[in-house]
Amino acid sequence: MWFDYLIYILLAIGVFFNILGGFGLLRFPDVYTRLHAGTKCTTFGSIFITGSVIILGLKMWYLGSTDGSILAIHTAGALVAILLTNPTGAHAIARAAHKSGVKPVGAVVDSLQTKSLKHNVNKKIIETKKMEEEK
Amino acid sequence: MMEFFNEYVIVLIALLISIAMAMIRVIKGPTAPDRIVGLDTINTIVIVGMVVFGTAFNEIIYIDVAIVYALLSFISTLFIAKYLEGGDF
């Protein structure tokens, strides 16, 4: 049936992107580029692998098994959990990395410089020193 | 009837290779955010691995475990990121 070929193709795409994510995590030079590889590639691959499992469950359901519908619905729940949590976590990690002072390799301009935490803390320290000197 | 060696077991082995590469980054990473990126990648791949494992051995209860693991690992990632960010909680 054409269902089987579709399942194999989706599995192949998903495994390819997951291994690409791990490989990019090793090879990239920087926290932010590693975040691209480690988050986007694995999310994309996970969509395809869980999609193949959903199609397998639908096929089992179509062939008359009640386990198939449970498999498809629960895997769809896992897919929704991945899609909701993974980009949010990546955003939090990137924000934390920038605020803790990690610079991108080869960056020339940092547009968030004046908004970063360290800059504000340094400015506050300089202001308090000036106040103490005036006293 | 359970087949021991089907295509999902091969997918599971490939996912283990990817987890191993992310683990090298966790051990080697120069800064703390590098290690957290590796940890987040390992969490995502473990979720997919649980789904694939439950499909390969015909155990549907593992997929529910994967959903709970996704939500708990999300909370832990947010908390570690908040800790790295510094400042007041």
Backbone of each chain as ProteinMPNN parsed JSONL, in Angstrom:
{"seq_chain_A": "MWFDYLIYILLAIGVFFNILGGFGLLRFPDVYTRLHAGTKCTTFGSIFITGSVIILGLKMWYLGSTDGSILAIHTAGALVAILLTNPTGAHAIARAAHKSGVKPVGAVVDSLQTKSLKHNVNKKIIETKKMEEEK", "coords_chain_A": {"N_chain_A": [[0.84, -1.207, 0.0], [0.289, 2.351, -0.418], [0.585, 3.728, 1.902], [2.698, 2.622, 3.413], [5.039, 3.321, 2.047], [4.921, 6.075, 2.353], [5.212, 6.283, 5.137], [7.847, 5.309, 5.416], [9.267, 7.259, 3.978], [8.78, 9.602, 5.488], [9.971, 8.855, 7.926], [12.65, 8.633, 7.113], [13.271, 11.303, 6.403], [12.94, 12.551, 8.906], [14.879, 11.272, 10.561], [17.192, 11.995, 9.202], [17.22, 14.806, 9.599], [17.396, 14.942, 12.391], [19.917, 13.77, 12.934], [21.45, 15.578, 11.578], [21.062, 17.791, 13.206], [22.418, 17.027, 15.59], [25.001, 16.82, 14.53], [25.499, 19.437, 13.661], [25.503, 20.684, 16.114], [27.927, 19.874, 17.074], [29.716, 21.069, 15.277], [29.43, 23.842, 14.864], [30.571, 27.24, 15.644], [29.741, 28.675, 17.93], [27.541, 29.903, 20.533], [25.018, 30.804, 19.685], [24.708, 30.026, 17.01], [24.926, 27.3, 17.415], [22.595, 26.969, 18.766], [20.731, 27.387, 16.747], [21.205, 25.026, 15.205], [20.766, 23.006, 17.112], [18.148, 23.33, 17.98], [16.265, 24.058, 15.913], [16.647, 22.085, 13.896], [16.169, 19.679, 15.271], [13.536, 20.047, 16.094], [12.212, 20.139, 13.63], [12.829, 17.59, 12.578], [11.572, 16.043, 14.506], [8.894, 16.603, 14.077], [8.489, 15.234, 11.663], [9.053, 12.538, 12.347], [7.168, 11.964, 14.391], [4.939, 12.431, 12.852], [5.054, 10.293, 11.056], [4.522, 8.243, 12.848], [1.92, 8.901, 13.556], [0.611, 8.502, 11.113], [1.009, 5.775, 10.869], [-0.568, 4.912, 13.038], [-3.094, 5.745, 12.143], [-3.339, 4.091, 9.952], [-3.395, 1.572, 11.176], [-5.757, 1.891, 12.539], [-7.527, 2.126, 10.439], [-7.363, -0.404, 9.41], [-8.738, -1.785, 11.293], [-8.016, -1.965, 14.02], [-8.265, -1.13, 17.448], [-6.219, -0.083, 18.936], [-4.835, 1.562, 17.254], [-6.095, 4.081, 16.99], [-5.747, 5.151, 19.55], [-2.956, 5.28, 19.632], [-2.475, 7.165, 17.552], [-3.77, 9.507, 18.512], [-2.532, 10.036, 21.006], [0.109, 10.361, 20.214], [-0.196, 12.645, 18.685], [-0.729, 14.418, 20.756], [1.797, 14.43, 22.046], [3.273, 15.595, 19.983], [2.139, 18.167, 19.897], [2.974, 19.053, 22.415], [5.779, 19.124, 22.045], [5.939, 21.056, 20.005], [4.976, 23.311, 21.32], [6.723, 23.698, 23.517], [9.424, 23.66, 22.689], [10.45, 25.875, 20.97], [10.039, 27.977, 22.773], [11.743, 27.362, 24.902], [14.184, 27.575, 23.55], [14.251, 30.293, 22.95], [14.405, 31.343, 25.555], [16.898, 30.35, 26.329], [18.635, 31.661, 24.533], [18.235, 34.323, 25.243], [19.154, 34.255, 27.895], [21.82, 33.591, 27.437], [22.748, 35.853, 26.086], [22.363, 37.804, 28.013], [24.034, 36.944, 30.02], [26.453, 37.591, 29.049], [27.775, 36.376, 26.845], [29.337, 36.678, 23.772], [28.588, 36.785, 20.22], [30.581, 34.997, 17.789], [32.763, 36.854, 15.824], [31.089, 39.055, 15.612], [30.19, 42.412, 14.821], [28.537, 44.639, 15.369], [26.518, 45.178, 18.182], [23.32, 45.302, 18.774], [21.752, 45.108, 20.993], [23.18, 46.073, 23.065], [22.937, 48.34, 24.798], [20.737, 47.633, 26.18], [21.385, 45.5, 27.701], [21.922, 43.513, 30.663], [24.346, 43.594, 32.051], [25.534, 45.939, 31.214], [23.816, 47.871, 32.29], [24.174, 47.345, 34.999], [26.882, 47.988, 35.323], [26.728, 50.712, 34.742], [25.209, 51.588, 36.88], [26.944, 51.057, 38.998], [29.012, 52.874, 38.447], [27.628, 55.273, 38.748], [26.955, 55.181, 41.491], [29.476, 55.28, 42.617], [30.248, 57.847, 41.87], [28.392, 59.339, 43.322], [29.228, 58.756, 45.924], [31.745, 59.93, 45.924], [31.105, 62.588, 45.69], [29.937, 63.055, 48.151]], "CA_chain_A": [[0.0, 0.0, 0.0], [1.11, 3.565, -0.491], [0.818, 4.185, 3.273], [3.993, 2.153, 3.897], [6.098, 4.141, 1.447], [4.836, 7.403, 2.987], [5.805, 6.15, 6.477], [9.303, 5.2, 5.284], [9.836, 8.547, 3.545], [8.749, 10.531, 6.624], [10.991, 8.422, 8.888], [13.977, 8.953, 6.584], [13.481, 12.75, 6.535], [13.087, 12.887, 10.318], [16.167, 10.81, 11.075], [18.226, 12.825, 8.575], [17.316, 16.123, 10.245], [17.865, 14.803, 13.777], [21.362, 13.556, 12.936], [22.029, 16.863, 11.165], [21.067, 18.649, 14.387], [23.53, 16.633, 16.446], [26.262, 17.131, 13.856], [25.682, 20.887, 13.703], [25.824, 21.03, 17.498], [29.368, 19.679, 17.256], [30.605, 21.75, 14.335], [29.295, 25.298, 14.804], [31.591, 27.847, 16.515], [29.196, 29.751, 18.738], [26.331, 29.462, 21.23], [23.785, 31.145, 18.957], [24.603, 29.149, 15.835], [24.619, 25.961, 17.918], [21.171, 26.967, 19.123], [20.029, 27.142, 15.481], [21.282, 23.617, 14.821], [20.241, 22.095, 18.11], [16.717, 23.459, 18.232], [15.421, 24.021, 14.709], [16.734, 20.809, 13.18], [15.518, 18.587, 16.0], [12.086, 20.238, 16.052], [11.736, 19.765, 12.288], [12.885, 16.143, 12.469], [10.579, 15.435, 15.394], [7.594, 16.706, 13.406], [8.334, 14.182, 10.657], [9.002, 11.198, 12.95], [5.857, 11.772, 15.009], [3.962, 12.351, 11.761], [5.032, 8.922, 10.54], [3.832, 7.397, 13.83], [0.483, 9.2, 13.453], [0.074, 7.832, 9.923], [0.948, 4.337, 11.194], [-1.749, 4.688, 13.872], [-4.295, 5.867, 11.312], [-3.416, 2.898, 9.108], [-3.863, 0.477, 12.03], [-7.179, 2.147, 12.843], [-8.274, 1.841, 9.204], [-7.39, -1.855, 9.234], [-9.641, -2.41, 12.227], [-7.475, -2.137, 15.366], [-8.582, 0.023, 18.295], [-4.967, 0.496, 19.435], [-4.337, 2.555, 16.309], [-6.621, 5.416, 17.271], [-5.077, 5.62, 20.773], [-1.586, 5.622, 19.227], [-2.467, 8.404, 16.769], [-4.178, 10.68, 19.305], [-1.525, 10.343, 22.016], [1.284, 10.898, 19.537], [-0.508, 14.04, 18.339], [-0.516, 15.19, 21.975], [3.237, 14.61, 22.229], [3.724, 16.548, 18.966], [1.73, 19.509, 20.341], [3.853, 19.432, 23.527], [7.088, 19.495, 21.481], [5.83, 22.306, 19.246], [4.778, 24.449, 22.221], [7.783, 23.94, 24.494], [10.805, 23.718, 22.2], [10.886, 27.23, 20.597], [10.053, 28.834, 23.964], [12.981, 27.078, 25.602], [15.314, 28.12, 22.778], [14.226, 31.749, 23.155], [14.893, 31.626, 26.908], [18.338, 30.08, 26.394], [19.347, 32.715, 23.809], [18.155, 35.531, 26.071], [20.038, 34.082, 29.041], [23.207, 33.628, 26.971], [23.134, 37.239, 25.802], [22.415, 38.593, 29.25], [25.166, 36.546, 30.847], [27.678, 38.179, 28.522], [28.421, 35.62, 25.772], [29.254, 37.411, 22.51], [28.707, 35.974, 19.009], [31.909, 35.023, 17.175], [32.851, 37.679, 14.629], [30.063, 40.091, 15.536], [30.741, 43.766, 14.787], [27.605, 45.539, 16.041], [25.593, 44.527, 19.098], [22.229, 46.267, 18.904], [21.124, 44.994, 22.312], [24.216, 46.397, 24.049], [22.498, 49.284, 25.821], [19.649, 47.054, 26.962], [21.795, 44.29, 28.412], [21.915, 43.637, 32.122], [25.686, 43.912, 32.545], [25.772, 47.355, 30.949], [23.068, 48.65, 33.272], [24.803, 47.165, 36.312], [28.109, 48.788, 35.322], [26.355, 52.128, 34.817], [24.773, 51.848, 38.248], [28.132, 51.079, 39.869], [29.716, 54.139, 38.217], [26.825, 56.34, 39.361], [27.068, 55.156, 42.959], [30.824, 55.76, 42.97], [30.248, 59.313, 41.744], [27.643, 59.88, 44.46], [30.054, 58.661, 47.132], [32.825, 60.915, 45.834], [30.55, 63.917, 45.963], [29.737, 63.204, 49.589]], "C_chain_A": [[0.866, 1.244, 0.0], [1.345, 4.168, 0.885], [2.229, 3.842, 3.741], [5.131, 3.003, 3.356], [6.108, 5.537, 2.072], [5.472, 7.372, 4.382], [7.324, 6.081, 6.385], [9.921, 6.531, 4.898], [9.865, 9.537, 4.702], [9.799, 10.158, 7.67], [12.389, 8.798, 8.42], [14.265, 10.446, 6.73], [13.729, 13.13, 8.0], [14.427, 12.479, 10.886], [17.31, 11.639, 10.499], [18.355, 14.154, 9.306], [17.767, 16.011, 11.693], [19.372, 14.598, 13.839], [22.081, 14.827, 12.49], [22.085, 17.825, 12.34], [22.204, 18.313, 15.326], [24.872, 16.989, 15.849], [26.545, 18.632, 13.886], [26.01, 21.369, 15.101], [27.308, 20.847, 17.762], [30.189, 20.677, 16.457], [30.521, 23.27, 14.384], [30.168, 25.967, 15.867], [31.051, 28.609, 17.716], [27.925, 29.264, 19.435], [25.097, 29.659, 20.365], [23.614, 30.285, 17.715], [24.337, 27.71, 16.257], [23.158, 25.845, 18.305], [20.301, 26.766, 17.879], [20.002, 25.657, 15.167], [20.538, 22.736, 15.812], [18.753, 22.201, 18.313], [15.877, 23.322, 16.976], [15.434, 22.665, 14.051], [16.016, 19.715, 13.932], [14.006, 18.778, 16.049], [11.511, 19.775, 14.725], [11.742, 18.243, 12.116], [11.842, 15.457, 13.321], [9.191, 15.499, 14.796], [7.413, 15.548, 12.431], [8.24, 12.794, 11.285], [7.654, 10.96, 13.626], [4.746, 11.723, 13.959], [3.894, 10.958, 11.18], [4.32, 7.988, 11.517], [2.325, 7.64, 13.776], [-0.123, 8.491, 12.243], [0.007, 6.327, 10.128], [-0.279, 4.012, 12.048], [-3.038, 4.774, 13.081], [-4.477, 4.642, 10.417], [-3.921, 1.694, 9.91], [-5.355, 0.63, 12.351], [-8.058, 1.799, 11.655], [-8.395, 0.348, 8.979], [-8.159, -2.567, 10.334], [-9.107, -2.653, 13.618], [-7.8, -0.909, 16.212], [-7.333, 0.655, 18.9], [-4.483, 1.626, 18.541], [-4.824, 3.948, 16.607], [-5.976, 5.996, 18.525], [-3.66, 6.075, 20.447], [-1.549, 6.96, 18.511], [-2.771, 9.615, 17.643], [-3.113, 11.039, 20.337], [-0.241, 10.884, 21.392], [1.053, 12.332, 19.076], [-0.365, 14.939, 19.561], [0.95, 15.448, 22.244], [3.781, 15.627, 21.239], [3.355, 17.979, 19.361], [2.622, 19.98, 21.487], [5.213, 19.866, 23.017], [7.003, 20.856, 20.81], [5.627, 23.502, 20.158], [6.018, 24.747, 23.041], [9.14, 24.224, 23.877], [11.239, 25.119, 21.761], [10.937, 28.178, 21.787], [11.336, 28.628, 24.761], [14.195, 27.643, 24.894], [15.402, 29.631, 22.949], [14.786, 32.113, 24.53], [16.391, 31.416, 27.007], [19.121, 31.198, 25.699], [19.363, 34.008, 24.615], [19.102, 35.445, 27.26], [21.494, 34.158, 28.624], [23.64, 35.061, 26.691], [23.246, 38.048, 27.072], [23.547, 38.186, 30.163], [26.489, 36.901, 30.194], [28.395, 37.375, 27.469], [28.236, 36.367, 24.468], [29.273, 36.448, 21.332], [30.099, 36.103, 18.401], [31.856, 35.879, 15.921], [31.796, 38.744, 14.527], [30.723, 41.469, 15.607], [29.866, 44.706, 15.594], [26.707, 44.711, 16.952], [24.463, 45.502, 19.401], [21.595, 46.236, 20.286], [22.059, 45.445, 23.424], [23.679, 47.274, 25.177], [21.389, 48.702, 26.685], [20.126, 45.919, 27.851], [21.988, 44.575, 29.888], [23.26, 44.136, 32.634], [25.964, 45.399, 32.371], [25.068, 48.213, 31.991], [23.696, 48.55, 34.653], [26.069, 48.007, 36.405], [27.785, 50.271, 35.448], [25.932, 52.509, 36.236], [25.968, 51.94, 39.192], [28.875, 52.401, 39.711], [28.96, 55.3, 38.865], [26.955, 56.36, 40.876], [28.449, 55.627, 43.402], [30.895, 57.28, 42.91], [29.529, 59.958, 42.928], [28.482, 59.863, 45.724], [31.183, 59.681, 47.117], [32.322, 62.32, 46.121], [30.304, 64.129, 47.445], [31.087, 63.419, 50.268]], "O_chain_A": [[2.038, 1.197, 0.374], [2.21, 5.031, 1.036], [2.887, 4.659, 4.387], [6.059, 3.363, 4.08], [7.172, 6.113, 2.294], [6.178, 8.303, 4.77], [8.022, 6.716, 7.176], [10.973, 6.904, 5.417], [10.859, 10.239, 4.888], [10.445, 11.037, 8.241], [13.221, 9.229, 9.218], [15.365, 10.828, 7.13], [14.617, 13.93, 8.298], [15.052, 13.249, 11.615], [18.274, 11.954, 11.196], [19.466, 14.592, 9.604], [18.459, 16.903, 12.185], [20.041, 15.179, 14.694], [23.18, 15.124, 12.958], [23.039, 18.593, 12.47], [22.89, 19.212, 15.814], [25.782, 17.412, 16.563], [27.68, 19.054, 14.106], [26.722, 22.361, 15.262], [27.893, 21.567, 18.572], [31.255, 21.095, 16.909], [31.471, 23.936, 13.974], [30.48, 25.347, 16.884], [31.85, 29.157, 18.476], [27.298, 28.309, 18.975], [24.226, 28.79, 20.311], [22.502, 29.862, 17.399], [23.625, 26.977, 15.572], [22.553, 24.779, 18.194], [19.28, 26.081, 17.927], [18.946, 25.085, 14.898], [19.785, 21.842, 15.427], [18.135, 21.244, 18.78], [14.9, 22.573, 16.952], [14.386, 22.134, 13.683], [15.324, 18.899, 13.324], [13.26, 17.798, 16.046], [10.474, 19.114, 14.678], [10.793, 17.669, 11.583], [11.286, 14.428, 12.935], [8.392, 14.579, 14.97], [6.342, 14.946, 12.363], [7.455, 11.96, 10.833], [7.057, 9.895, 13.466], [3.732, 11.054, 14.154], [2.812, 10.477, 10.843], [3.613, 7.068, 11.108], [1.538, 6.706, 13.929], [-1.223, 7.946, 12.321], [-0.911, 5.667, 9.643], [-0.948, 3.0, 11.839], [-3.965, 3.993, 13.298], [-5.598, 4.208, 10.153], [-4.739, 0.906, 9.434], [-6.102, -0.345, 12.425], [-9.158, 1.265, 11.801], [-9.389, -0.127, 8.431], [-8.243, -3.795, 10.339], [-9.671, -3.466, 14.351], [-7.634, 0.222, 15.756], [-7.375, 1.806, 19.334], [-3.804, 2.542, 19.004], [-4.062, 4.908, 16.495], [-5.685, 7.191, 18.574], [-3.21, 7.12, 20.92], [-0.703, 7.803, 18.811], [-2.101, 10.642, 17.53], [-2.816, 12.218, 20.529], [0.417, 11.753, 21.963], [1.978, 13.144, 19.071], [0.066, 16.086, 19.441], [1.324, 16.556, 22.628], [4.644, 16.432, 21.586], [4.155, 18.898, 19.185], [2.991, 21.153, 21.545], [5.76, 20.862, 23.49], [7.868, 21.71, 21.006], [6.056, 24.605, 19.821], [6.35, 25.914, 23.253], [9.939, 24.951, 24.466], [12.329, 25.539, 22.15], [11.772, 29.082, 21.825], [11.943, 29.587, 25.237], [15.126, 28.132, 25.534], [16.494, 30.185, 23.077], [15.548, 33.071, 24.662], [17.089, 32.183, 27.67], [20.152, 31.639, 26.208], [20.377, 34.704, 24.667], [19.771, 36.42, 27.602], [22.321, 34.714, 29.347], [24.763, 35.447, 27.016], [24.134, 38.893, 27.195], [23.988, 38.979, 30.995], [27.546, 36.554, 30.721], [29.561, 37.665, 27.201], [27.105, 36.666, 24.084], [29.905, 35.395, 21.417], [30.726, 37.16, 18.475], [31.01, 35.664, 15.052], [31.608, 39.305, 13.447], [31.683, 41.673, 16.349], [30.367, 45.482, 16.409], [26.196, 43.667, 16.547], [24.634, 46.426, 20.196], [20.975, 47.211, 20.711], [21.771, 45.228, 24.601], [23.919, 47.005, 26.354], [21.12, 49.196, 27.779], [19.359, 45.419, 28.674], [22.19, 45.716, 30.303], [23.324, 44.982, 33.526], [26.545, 46.043, 33.245], [25.646, 49.165, 32.514], [23.752, 49.533, 35.392], [26.317, 48.66, 37.419], [28.468, 51.005, 36.162], [26.248, 53.592, 36.727], [26.003, 52.794, 40.078], [29.319, 52.99, 40.697], [29.565, 56.196, 39.453], [27.053, 57.428, 41.48], [28.586, 56.29, 44.43], [31.506, 57.924, 43.763], [29.974, 60.97, 43.47], [28.466, 60.814, 46.506], [31.543, 60.235, 48.156], [33.023, 63.137, 46.719], [30.443, 65.244, 47.949], [31.146, 63.568, 51.489]]}, "seq_chain_B": "MMEFFNEYVIVLIALLISIAMAMIRVIKGPTAPDRIVGLDTINTIVIVGMVVFGTAFNEIIYIDVAIVYALLSFISTLFIAKYLEGGDF", "coords_chain_B": {"N_chain_B": [[1.109, -9.662, 18.646], [4.565, -9.364, 18.649], [7.037, -7.859, 16.809], [10.496, -8.113, 16.939], [12.573, -6.821, 15.606], [12.102, -4.177, 13.829], [11.48, -1.351, 11.582], [11.457, 0.823, 13.231], [13.22, 0.339, 15.295], [15.665, 0.682, 14.065], [15.525, 3.418, 13.583], [15.594, 4.253, 16.225], [18.222, 3.577, 16.962], [19.634, 5.349, 15.337], [18.799, 7.755, 16.472], [20.043, 7.504, 18.923], [22.709, 7.858, 18.186], [22.67, 10.555, 17.56], [22.073, 11.617, 20.091], [24.44, 10.932, 21.361], [26.25, 12.634, 20.059], [25.307, 15.118, 20.923], [25.824, 14.812, 23.61], [28.605, 14.866, 23.686], [28.961, 17.578, 23.208], [27.834, 18.612, 25.535], [29.674, 17.733, 27.459], [32.036, 18.929, 26.56], [31.591, 21.642, 26.158], [32.504, 25.124, 26.062], [31.365, 27.301, 27.479], [28.718, 27.95, 29.909], [26.068, 28.316, 28.68], [26.426, 26.785, 26.326], [26.443, 24.153, 27.234], [23.829, 24.02, 28.142], [22.387, 24.235, 25.787], [23.094, 21.826, 24.574], [21.883, 20.098, 26.419], [19.175, 20.71, 26.11], [18.751, 19.873, 23.489], [19.205, 17.131, 23.845], [17.011, 16.544, 25.471], [14.818, 16.978, 23.689], [15.333, 14.982, 21.768], [15.127, 12.719, 23.316], [12.418, 12.729, 23.938], [11.252, 12.225, 21.391], [12.465, 9.772, 21.015], [11.219, 8.226, 22.987], [8.615, 8.114, 21.968], [9.092, 6.69, 19.598], [10.106, 4.328, 20.649], [7.921, 3.328, 22.076], [6.269, 2.851, 19.907], [7.711, 0.909, 18.529], [7.824, -1.336, 20.19], [5.208, -1.734, 20.736], [3.908, -0.568, 22.96], [1.759, 1.505, 24.344], [1.692, 3.133, 26.524], [4.147, 4.343, 26.918], [4.125, 6.628, 25.387], [2.543, 8.471, 26.676], [4.215, 8.901, 28.844], [6.194, 10.247, 27.465], [4.906, 12.687, 26.857], [4.578, 13.842, 29.421], [7.264, 14.005, 30.167], [8.142, 15.881, 28.298], [6.862, 18.267, 29.139], [7.934, 18.574, 31.761], [10.718, 18.757, 31.272], [10.753, 21.092, 29.836], [10.09, 22.966, 31.807], [12.331, 22.718, 33.483], [14.37, 23.592, 31.755], [13.616, 26.286, 31.351], [13.964, 27.206, 33.955], [16.709, 26.884, 34.449], [17.698, 28.638, 32.527], [16.703, 31.034, 33.501], [18.163, 31.179, 35.825], [20.745, 31.486, 34.848], [20.542, 33.963, 33.734], [20.703, 35.795, 35.747], [20.283, 38.372, 38.284], [17.228, 39.36, 39.963], [14.87, 36.888, 41.106]], "CA_chain_B": [[2.389, -10.244, 18.243], [5.589, -8.315, 18.657], [8.257, -8.073, 16.039], [11.582, -7.527, 17.708], [13.433, -5.958, 14.802], [11.405, -3.517, 12.732], [12.181, -0.151, 11.129], [11.543, 1.819, 14.305], [14.424, 0.065, 16.076], [16.759, 1.324, 13.332], [15.38, 4.854, 13.87], [16.028, 4.442, 17.617], [19.687, 3.545, 16.992], [20.097, 6.612, 14.747], [18.583, 8.815, 17.461], [21.079, 7.354, 19.955], [23.933, 8.491, 17.658], [22.491, 12.006, 17.707], [22.199, 11.908, 21.527], [25.86, 10.852, 21.702], [26.918, 13.863, 19.59], [24.922, 16.215, 21.827], [26.49, 14.575, 24.891], [29.974, 15.37, 23.542], [28.896, 19.037, 23.378], [27.58, 18.895, 26.959], [30.904, 17.535, 28.231], [33.152, 19.739, 26.074], [31.227, 23.03, 25.913], [33.356, 26.075, 26.769], [30.612, 28.134, 28.414], [27.528, 27.292, 30.46], [24.958, 28.188, 27.712], [26.667, 25.673, 25.398], [25.985, 22.906, 27.868], [22.362, 24.005, 28.22], [21.896, 23.936, 24.436], [23.209, 20.382, 24.407], [20.893, 19.434, 27.273], [17.857, 20.916, 25.508], [18.694, 18.978, 22.329], [19.046, 15.761, 24.345], [15.628, 16.4, 25.929], [13.923, 16.823, 22.537], [15.538, 13.698, 21.093], [14.619, 11.666, 24.197], [10.955, 12.69, 23.775], [10.963, 11.493, 20.15], [12.881, 8.391, 21.21], [10.186, 7.503, 23.737], [7.504, 7.835, 21.05], [9.514, 5.632, 18.671], [10.241, 3.091, 21.431], [6.582, 2.821, 22.319], [5.724, 2.313, 18.661], [8.447, -0.274, 18.081], [7.507, -2.5, 21.009], [3.751, -1.811, 20.877], [3.524, -0.175, 24.326], [1.239, 2.852, 24.136], [1.844, 3.913, 27.753], [5.381, 5.122, 26.847], [3.88, 7.907, 24.716], [2.092, 9.366, 27.748], [5.435, 9.272, 29.562], [6.891, 11.247, 26.641], [4.23, 13.986, 27.015], [4.923, 14.377, 30.75], [8.687, 14.349, 30.13], [8.287, 17.127, 27.535], [6.476, 19.428, 29.953], [8.857, 18.751, 32.89], [12.018, 19.231, 30.787], [10.557, 22.503, 29.473], [10.163, 23.769, 33.035], [13.716, 22.735, 33.961], [15.152, 24.455, 30.865], [13.29, 27.687, 31.666], [14.5, 27.594, 35.258], [18.165, 27.035, 34.329], [17.934, 29.872, 31.771], [16.426, 32.141, 34.415], [19.272, 31.231, 36.776], [21.918, 32.027, 34.152], [20.3, 35.352, 33.387], [21.093, 36.616, 36.885], [19.288, 39.317, 38.743], [16.263, 38.873, 40.941], [13.914, 35.917, 40.625]], "C_chain_B": [[3.424, -9.144, 18.063], [6.768, -8.715, 17.791], [9.401, -7.412, 16.775], [12.38, -6.541, 16.875], [12.63, -5.382, 13.65], [12.092, -2.19, 12.433], [12.32, 0.886, 12.235], [12.747, 1.571, 15.217], [15.637, 0.7, 15.399], [16.736, 2.834, 13.58], [15.873, 5.161, 15.276], [17.548, 4.459, 17.716], [20.258, 4.84, 16.416], [19.908, 7.768, 15.713], [19.608, 8.726, 18.58], [22.399, 7.958, 19.494], [23.84, 10.0, 17.838], [22.603, 12.428, 19.173], [23.666, 11.873, 21.936], [26.599, 12.103, 21.264], [26.566, 15.05, 20.475], [25.6, 16.057, 23.177], [27.944, 15.03, 24.851], [29.978, 16.883, 23.745], [28.639, 19.391, 24.839], [28.86, 18.754, 27.769], [31.952, 18.581, 27.869], [32.893, 21.227, 26.14], [32.008, 24.068, 26.694], [32.583, 26.902, 27.801], [29.385, 27.37, 28.909], [26.364, 27.248, 29.474], [25.156, 27.103, 26.675], [26.144, 24.362, 25.967], [24.471, 22.859, 27.918], [21.755, 23.728, 26.855], [21.969, 22.439, 24.171], [22.158, 19.62, 25.185], [19.491, 19.545, 26.672], [17.67, 20.002, 24.29], [18.482, 17.531, 22.773], [17.614, 15.532, 24.814], [14.674, 16.168, 24.762], [14.061, 15.444, 21.91], [15.03, 12.552, 21.969], [13.096, 11.567, 24.107], [10.585, 11.885, 22.525], [11.345, 10.026, 20.283], [11.873, 7.583, 21.991], [8.997, 7.155, 22.85], [7.857, 6.669, 20.127], [9.622, 4.293, 19.388], [8.876, 2.473, 21.714], [5.937, 2.256, 21.073], [6.399, 1.0, 18.281], [8.046, -1.502, 18.87], [6.046, -2.562, 21.394], [3.294, -1.573, 22.312], [3.068, 1.275, 24.27], [1.471, 3.736, 25.36], [3.121, 4.754, 27.718], [5.146, 6.491, 26.217], [3.338, 8.926, 25.709], [3.276, 9.832, 28.592], [6.194, 10.346, 28.794], [6.251, 12.623, 26.787], [4.614, 14.623, 28.348], [6.387, 14.802, 30.79], [8.917, 15.649, 29.373], [7.966, 18.33, 28.409], [7.474, 19.657, 31.096], [10.215, 19.265, 32.427], [11.928, 20.68, 30.335], [10.685, 23.398, 30.706], [11.605, 23.851, 33.531], [14.59, 23.616, 33.091], [14.89, 25.93, 31.157], [13.922, 28.111, 32.977], [16.011, 27.773, 35.191], [18.491, 28.319, 33.575], [17.721, 31.089, 32.658], [17.556, 32.316, 35.425], [20.511, 31.846, 36.127], [21.782, 33.515, 33.926], [20.726, 36.288, 34.508], [19.988, 37.56, 37.294], [18.326, 38.681, 39.718], [15.338, 37.852, 40.311], [12.504, 36.479, 40.72]], "O_chain_B": [[3.177, -8.132, 17.408], [7.404, -9.748, 17.998], [9.284, -6.26, 17.193], [12.821, -5.517, 17.396], [12.489, -6.022, 12.608], [13.168, -1.919, 12.966], [13.207, 1.736, 12.18], [13.241, 2.505, 15.847], [16.535, 1.201, 16.076], [17.782, 3.456, 13.765], [16.495, 6.198, 15.507], [18.111, 5.258, 18.464], [21.242, 5.372, 16.931], [20.747, 8.666, 15.779], [20.007, 9.75, 19.134], [23.138, 8.513, 20.307], [24.814, 10.647, 18.223], [23.167, 13.481, 19.47], [24.101, 12.68, 22.758], [27.47, 12.595, 21.982], [27.417, 15.896, 20.75], [25.922, 17.052, 23.827], [28.47, 15.521, 25.85], [30.887, 17.42, 24.378], [29.179, 20.382, 25.331], [29.116, 19.556, 28.667], [32.673, 19.07, 28.739], [33.838, 22.015, 26.174], [32.167, 23.91, 27.904], [33.1, 27.171, 28.885], [29.055, 26.296, 28.404], [25.694, 26.217, 29.415], [24.178, 26.543, 26.179], [25.495, 23.575, 25.278], [23.878, 21.793, 27.758], [20.724, 23.061, 26.76], [21.039, 21.849, 23.62], [21.604, 18.632, 24.704], [18.714, 18.592, 26.718], [16.598, 19.436, 24.078], [17.697, 16.794, 22.175], [17.053, 14.459, 24.59], [13.824, 15.28, 24.818], [13.068, 14.805, 21.561], [14.56, 11.536, 21.456], [12.537, 10.474, 24.187], [9.737, 10.994, 22.571], [10.669, 9.145, 19.753], [11.673, 6.4, 21.716], [8.435, 6.064, 22.946], [7.041, 5.777, 19.897], [9.282, 3.25, 18.829], [8.694, 1.26, 21.607], [5.157, 1.306, 21.145], [5.749, 0.085, 17.773], [7.934, -2.592, 18.309], [5.665, -3.339, 22.268], [2.417, -2.27, 22.822], [3.896, 2.18, 24.162], [1.45, 4.961, 25.247], [3.196, 5.773, 28.405], [5.9, 7.426, 26.489], [3.638, 10.115, 25.602], [3.345, 10.99, 29.004], [6.772, 11.252, 29.394], [6.961, 13.628, 26.838], [4.939, 15.809, 28.399], [6.721, 15.832, 31.375], [9.783, 16.439, 29.75], [8.714, 19.306, 28.419], [7.828, 20.801, 31.38], [10.814, 20.109, 33.093], [12.905, 21.423, 30.433], [11.311, 24.457, 30.652], [12.059, 24.916, 33.95], [15.461, 24.318, 33.604], [15.822, 26.733, 31.206], [14.371, 29.25, 33.107], [16.552, 28.698, 35.797], [19.441, 29.019, 33.925], [18.47, 32.062, 32.577], [17.875, 33.433, 35.833], [21.235, 32.621, 36.753], [22.771, 34.248, 33.924], [21.071, 37.442, 34.257], [18.897, 37.549, 36.725], [18.577, 37.594, 40.239], [15.047, 37.929, 39.117], [11.543, 35.8, 40.357]]}, "name": "protein", "num_of_chains": 2, "seq": "MWFDYLIYILLAIGVFFNILGGFGLLRFPDVYTRLHAGTKCTTFGSIFITGSVIILGLKMWYLGSTDGSILAIHTAGALVAILLTNPTGAHAIARAAHKSGVKPVGAVVDSLQTKSLKHNVNKKIIETKKMEEEKMMEFFNEYVIVLIALLISIAMAMIRVIKGPTAPDRIVGLDTINTIVIVGMVVFGTAFNEIIYIDVAIVYALLSFISTLFIAKYLEGGDF"}
